Amino acid sequence: MDQPTIRDVRAILTSPGEGSLQKRLIVVKVETSEPGLYGLGCATFTQRHSAVRVVVDEFLRPLLMGRDPQRIEDLWQTLHVNAYWRSGPVMNNALSGVDMALWDLKGKLAGLPVYQLLGGKCREGAAVYRHADGAEPEEVEANVRRFMEQGLRYIRAQMGGYGGRGSDAPRPEGALPGAYFDPERHARSVVRLFDHLRATIGEDVELLHDVHERLVPIEAVRLAKALEPHRLFFLEDVLPPEQIEWFRLIRQQCTTPLAMGELFVNANEWKPLLEGRLIDFIRCHISAIGGLTPARKLATVCEHFGIRTAWHGPGDVSPVGHAANVHLDVSSLNFGVQEWAGFSELEQEMFPGCPEIRGAYAYPNDRPGLGIDVDEKLAAKYPCPEGVLDWTQTRTPDGTPAYP
């Protein structure tokens, strides 16, 4: 085989779902001069999918044509600074799509799964956590028990979704429409939920909770302290990235384990938290920080600070992105837990080679590269919907715009 070069780069957009399950997925395909040799990467920024596509197709593609796909580090650094202004979720996701595809390609050229390129396995499978929700504590308990019966050890418990899904508090005249929630009432309900779960289920399951940055800082401190007796596995995104200085105060008040990073797009957001040992789990959205190349470096840095990984893995990460997560999970010494939303039958048909979940663990396959493919004809049958997002138009009871 001659030394392959990059022949084409393009974004594939698809939305395999309906109604509330509809998602906008972005996968980047990097094709080479060697017939049939290509790589796939995840670039899913579901809230701004069209913007990512433009960056991939109109800016990164011309820059990559004819280059050596095996120079992953060189290409990552080149793409990262080529726009001069760096980072941000649109640019990073576009970069991630290319980066993961290059790792996929390198694995195929080597005849090895990506986890072998990352140093080999530390474990056979990655422990996952699933999401248990409900309108009342009893309903949440029933859903937690359902996952426990399936053998899961880690379960995230929410009541009414993020912020409690709605608020019946009186609004001022002329208040604008939006996704309303009551932060203080919701914080009180979370304590009530975990009082109930520990009283009924006991200590034989690791429980998690996602605040989703919906509290003012002092209320976040109060909630973390109130939940300390319930020994959560972690409390997630208790603050927004703009308020990371408050993590030091939380640390001074309680030992509730903290997970942070879903919204991070720049190393300066996580460096103070690592250096100060102010969090216990890093849980970045890998495509939002630029792909596997920065994520593997971040995992190694976290290892030296005693911080474990818990990469973001919701339903609006593409199966390609989930595959990348699992390859990194099984090869990282300081892996903690992997968020898992599961795949629909349509997604499994559209993306053959999806990581498998068996019992409490997700497993990568042993095919070269990321081990996953895409059926482009099937993907084209499910175009991404356009329109304005509603759930991110969040407001507090008096109508003030709030973090979603």
N, C-alpha and C positions, 0 to 999 in steps of 0.2 A: 504494500500500500504506500502510495506517495504521501508526503506530509499534507494532511487536509488543511484547507483554509475555509474561512466563513464565506458561504455563498449567498445566504439570505437570512434575514431576521424579521420576524413578524409577530404581532400580537393576535391571539385567538380569544375572542370574547364569547361567553356563553352564560346562560342562566337556567340551570337545570332544577326548576322548582316552580311552585305555583303559590299564589296568595302570600301568606306570611312567611312561607318557606322559600320564596323567590330570592335569589342571590345573584350578584353580578360577579362572575369569576373571570380572571384574566390570566392566561397562560402564554408564555413566550416560547416560540419555536426557533431555535438556531440551527439552520441547515448548513451542511458543509459540501465541499467539492467532491467528497466521496459519496457515491450514490447510496441512499438509504441510511446514511449516518447523520443523525441529528440529536439534539438535546432539548429537553423541556424544563422550563422554570416557572415558578409562581410569581405573578406581579399583581396579585389581587388587592386592589384598593376599591372596595365595592361601592364606596360613596362617591368616587370620582373616576370611574372606570374609563370614560372617554378621554380624559386628560392623560392617563397613563398610556393609552393606546397611541395617542399622538406623539408622545415622547419616544416610545419604542419605534414606531414606524417611520417617523419623519426626522428624528434626531440621532438616535442610537444606531439605527440600521446603516445609514451612510458612513458613520464613523467606524463600523465594525467590518464592512465588506473587505474581503481579501486578507484579513488578519489570521494569525495563528490561534485557534480556539484553545490550545493547551496552555497558553500564557494567562492563567486565570488571575493571578495577583496583579500582573501588569495591566491587564485589561480593566480590572475593577478600579484600580487607582486612576487610570486614564479617563474612564467614563465618569468617575466620581467628581473630577475637577473640570471636566470639559465645558460645563456650562458656567464656570467660574463661581457662581453662587451655588453653594453645596447644601446637601441634605434636604429635608422636607419629604413628606410622604409620597408625592407624585414622582419626583425624581428617584427616590430610593426604591420604590416599587418597580419602576421601569428597570432600574439597575439590577434589582434582585431577579427579575425574570431572566435577564441575560446571564447573571452570575450562576444561578441554579442550573440553567441549561448547560453552561460550560462544565460544571461539576458532573452533570449527567453524561455529557459527552466524554469527559475524561475517564469516567468509569467504564463506558462502553469500549473506548479504545484500549483500556487496560484489561478488559474482561473481568472486572471486579465491581461488586456493589460499592456505593459511595462510602458506607460505613467502614469498609476496609481501607479506603483512601484516607479516612480520618483517624486511623490508628487501630481499627478493629474493635470488636465488641467488648464492652465491660459487662454486659448482661444480654440475655437472649431476647427479652421483650421489655417494652416500656410500660410501667404502671400508668393507668389512665384515671382521670376523674370525669364523672358525668354530672349533669345538671338536674337537680330535683327542685321543682317549683310547686306552688300551690297558693290558693287564696287564703287559707287558714293553716295554723300549725299542724292540724290533724291530716290535712291533705298533703302537706310537705312530708310529714312522717311516713305516710303510705307510699309516697314515691321514693323516699330514701330506702325503705324496706324492700321495695321492688328491685332496686339496684343491688342491695345487699344480697338478695336471693340469687342474683346473677353472679355473685362472687366478687363484686367490686368492694374495694377497701376504702377508696377515696371518693367522696361525694360532696358536690357543692350544693348548699341549701339556700334557696331564695324564697321570699314570700311576696308574691305579686310582682315579680320581676324587679328591674332596677328602679329604686325609688318608690316602689309600691304600686306602680301603674295607676297613676291618676290621683287626684285630690278633690275632695268635696268641700274644701274650705271656701268661704265666700271670696269672690274676686271683686276688685274695684270696677266701677263702671267703665266701659270701653276697653276692658282688658283684651288683649290680642289673643287669637287662637294659638294653640300649641299643645305640646305633650306635658301636661301639668303634673307635678308631684309635690309632696310635702316632706321636706328633708327631716325635720325634727320628729314628726310623727313616725316616719319610716324608721329612723334610728331606734326609737323606743320599741317598735314592733320586731326589729331584728333580735334584740335582747330577749323579748318574750318568746320568739321562735326557738332560740337555742336553749332557753330554760326548758321548754317543752321537749325538744329532741333529746337532750341529755337525760332528762327524767324518764323518758319512755324507751329510748333506744340504748342508752348507756354509753360506755366508753369504747366499745369494740368496733368502732368505725371512725375513720378520720374525716372530720367535717371541715368544709371550707365555706367562705362567703365572699361575694363580690360587692363592694360598695359602689363601684363604677364612678368614683370621684364626685358623688352627689351630696357631699356634706361640706359645710364650712369647716375650716381647720380645727377649731376648738371642739366642735361636735365629733369630728373624727377621732380626736384624742380621747374624748369621753367614751365613745363606742368601743375603741380598742381596749380601753381599761375595763369596761363593763363585761367584755367577752372573755377576759383573761381566765376566769375560773372554768370556762368550758373547753379550754385546751384545743383551740382550732388548729388544724394543720397549717392554714394560713388565712389571713384577711387580705383580700386583694384590692388594689387600687383604692386605698382608703383616702387618698388625696390626688389632685391633678398634678401633672408635671410642673405647673407654675408655682406650686406650694411645697416643693420638696424640703425646704428648710424646716418644716414642721415635723418631719420624721424624727429629728433629734429629740424633740419634746415627747413624742410618743414613746420612744425608746426609754426615756427617763421615767416614764409613768407606768410601764407595764412590759410584760414579756410575750404578748401576743405576737406570733410570727407574722411577718409582713411580706407580701408579694407586690411587685411594682414593675411597670415597664411597658404595658400594652400600647401606650400612646407615644413612647419614646421614638425619636427619629435621629438623635444626635448624641454622640458620646458624652458631651458635656452635661447631658441630663442624667446619665447613670453614674458617671465617675464619682461625684460627691457621695452618693449613697453607698457605693462599694468601698471607697476609702474610709468612710466613717462607720462601716459595718452597720448601717442603719436599716437594711432590709435583709430578709432571709432567702428570698427567691427572686430571680430575675425572670420576667415573663414577657419579653418583647415579642411583637409580631415580626417574625423573621424577615418577611418581605419589606416591612416598613423601615427596617434599619439597613437594608441593602443586600440581603441574601445570606447564603451560607458562609461566604468568606468573612464578613464581620461577625456573624453569629458564633462561629467556632472560636474566633479570637476572644469574644466576650465570655464564652463559656469557660475558657482557660483562665482568664483574669479572675472571674468569679470563684473558680476553684481555689485560687490562692488566698481569697478573702473569706473562705468558708461559706460561700453563698451558692445555693443550688439552682438548677434551671427548672422552669415550668413554662415553656414556650406557649404563646397564645395559639389556641387551636379551635376556634369556633366554627360554625357551619359555613361562614363566608370566607374561609380559607380554602383554596382549591385542593382537590386530592393530591396534586403535585406538591403543593406546599406542605400538606400533612405528611407526605412521604419524606420530604426533606427534614421535617421535625423529627420523625422517628429514626431516621439514619443518624441524626445528631444525638438523639436521646440514648441510643444503645451504645454509642461510642464515647460518651462523656462520663468521666468518673463522678462528677458532681451533679448528675441528673437527679431531679427530685420527683416530678410527676408531670404527666402530659394531659392537657385539656383535650377532651374528645367529644365531638358532636355526632360522629357516625356518618355513614354514607347511605344515600337512598339507592334503590335498585337502578335508577336512571344514571346516577353518578358512577356507579360501579360499571355499568355498561359503557358509559361515555369515556371513562378513564380506566381501562383494563390494567390490572396490576396494583390496585389500591392496597395500601397497608391493611392487614387483617387484624381484627380484634377477636381474641379468644379468651373468654373469661375476663380477668382483670387487666389483661395486657394487650398492647398493640405490637405487631410484629412487622418488620420490613421483609420483603422477599429477597431472595438471593440472586436475582437477575442483575446483570451489569448496569451500572449507573444507579439512578433512583428507582429503577425497576417498574416504571409506570409509563403508560402511553396515553394518547388521546385519539378518539375517533372524531376527526374533524367534520365529517359529513353529519354525524349525529349532533355534534355541538352546534353546527350552523342552523339546525332546526329549532334551536332555543335561543333566539337573540336576546340581548340584555334590554330590559325595559328602560325607558327614559323617564324623566319627571323629577319632581321635588321630593326629597325625603321628609317624612313627618316625624319619625321618632327622635331625630336629633334636634328638633325645634322645641327643646325642653324649657319649661318655665316653673318658677316657684309660685305659691298661692297668690301672691300679689301681682303676678304677671311679669316678674323680672326674668330676663333670659338667664339660663343656667347651663353649667356643663352637662353634657348628655351622658 
